[in-house]
């Protein structure tokens, strides 16, 4: 299973780790995923992986 948000599709990003001497080395910014249970229309429950930033947006809209 990939490290991706099920709702927004947000995944990992790539950037540079920069030292004091301005040396650049590649690094990865991983997404902050949380497991959330969702009730479907037929009454069953399903677990989805959602980014923490998406949860904040959902709570704000709600």
Secondary structure as GFF3:
##gff-version 3
##sequence-region A 1 62
A	DSSP	beta_strand	13	18	.	.	.	ID=ss1
A	DSSP	beta_strand	24	29	.	.	.	ID=ss2
A	DSSP	beta_strand	33	39	.	.	.	ID=ss3
A	DSSP	beta_strand	45	51	.	.	.	ID=ss4
A	DSSP	alpha_helix	52	61	.	.	.	ID=ss5
###
